[in-house]
């Protein structure tokens, strides 16, 4: 799937050095993002009633372990076809998840510990 996009004249990747420079700058900011070995689509939106929704879609042929960078002291509820619903209390800035096909994460910042 990725080759259909990346092997066209309309798509070019920056040099490895520039990629690492960008990732290092992003790491120092509180930006929600995915760290994975294989492609993962991340889609975010905020809902007034139940916080931030994070949709994750795995574009790899097998399930993979991913890291989700989120704000410290968050409560994340992971909803997926495999494990239905699972709540995690995150005290660092990274949640590690098994992503098979897709998951929906509901994120709430736990202000009580900030």
Order of alpha helices (4+ residues) and beta strands (2+ residues): alpha-alpha-beta-beta-beta-beta-beta-beta-beta-beta
